[in-house]
């Protein structure tokens, strides 16, 4: 139950960060964790403690990212999958990835709870069919 609450809190933190830092449209953005949010599960607005050690360890690592966008009624809008190299990490700025195809930067919130070491192998992006071999981490 504690892990479920942590996942839900982390997903909400990512959604809030994306909404406030990456978008000017009037959309609600949410990370699809496969779990339903429930106010009885705890305070989802509490920011996790920043992990300086892990922040330093992920610089230069390749990360696969999955994000689900939802509208204000919680209906599915779209899902994005992409990968990038972590180029810098900051407690305020967040986790900054450089997307290889475009060269653009994408910021994730400074929350490492949904980062998981990726198992060795090939990962195919649904949207493009691109195959990523042996990424370092995955996150949603």
N, C-alpha and C positions, 0 to 999 in steps of 0.2 A: 504494500500500500504506500509506503514511504517513497519508493522508486516511482510509482505512478504519479504521485504528487509532484516530485521533482521534475519529471518529464513534462507534466502539464504546465508547471511554473516556467520552465525553460522555454517551452513553445510560446507561451504568452509573452515572455520577455523579448524573444526574437521578433514576434509579430509587432509589438509596440515599437521596437527599435526601427524596423523596416518602415512602418507607417510614419514615424516622426522624422526619419533621416533620409529616406530614399524616394519618397513619393509625394507628389503634389495633387494627385487625383483624390476624389472623394470616395475612396474604397477602403474597406477594412481588409487588412492582410493578416493571414493566419498561417501558422505552420501546422500541417496535418500530421499529428502524432499517432492517429488511430484511436485516441482516447477522447471522450467527451469532457468538456470543461464542466466543473461542478463547483459552485461557490462553497460547498461544504468541505472541499478538499483543502482549503487553506487560502491564505492571502497570496494571490498570484502576482501581485504588483511588487513584492519584495525582491529587490535586486540581489543576485547571488554574490558571494564574496569573490573578488577578482583574484585569479591565480597567476601571480607574477612569474612563477617558475615555468608553468605550462605555456604561458604567453611567449616566453623566450624560446621554448623548445619547438614551437610550431612554425617559426619564421623559416621560409624556404620550403615548407612542406606543401604537397599537393592535396587539395581537399575537394571531395565530391559533395555538392550541395543539392538538397531537394527542398523546394518551397511550394506550398499550395496557397494560392490566393483565393480569398472568399469575400463575398459582398457583405453589406451591413446586415443582411438576414441570414448569414452563415451559409449561403449557397456557394457551391463550387464555382469559381470563375476560370481559373487556369492553374496548371502546374508547370513549374520550371525545374529543370535539372541542368546543372552546369558544373564546371570545375575551375579551379584557379589555384595559383600559388600564393601563399601567405607572404605578403611583402612587408607588412608592419602590423603591430598590435598595440593598442593603447586602451587604458581603462575608460577613457572618454570616447575616443574615436571608434573603438571596437576593433574587429578583426578585418583587416583590409586585404582583399584578394585581387590579384591581377588576372583577368580573364584572358587566356592566351589568344583566342581567335580575334577579339576586338582590341586587346591591349588596354581596355577600360578597367577601372577599379570598381569593386563591389564591396560594400561594407556589411559585415554581420555584427550583431551585438556582442559585447565583451562577455559572453556567457559560454563557457566551455563544457557545460554538463551534457550537451548532446553530441559532443565530439567523440567518435569511436575510432579506434585503429581499424583500418580497412584490411580485410583478409587479402592476401596476395591473389592476384588473378585479373581477369578482364571484366570491366564494367561498361555496359552499353547505355548511352544516354537515349532515352525513349524519344525525345524531341528531334534529335539530329541523327541518331544511329551511330554517332561517334563512339569509338571504343577507347576507354582509358585503361591503361595497363598499370597495375600495381600502385594505385594512389596511396597516400599515407593515411588519410583520415576520411571519414564520411560524417556528415551532419545534416540534420533536418531542422 
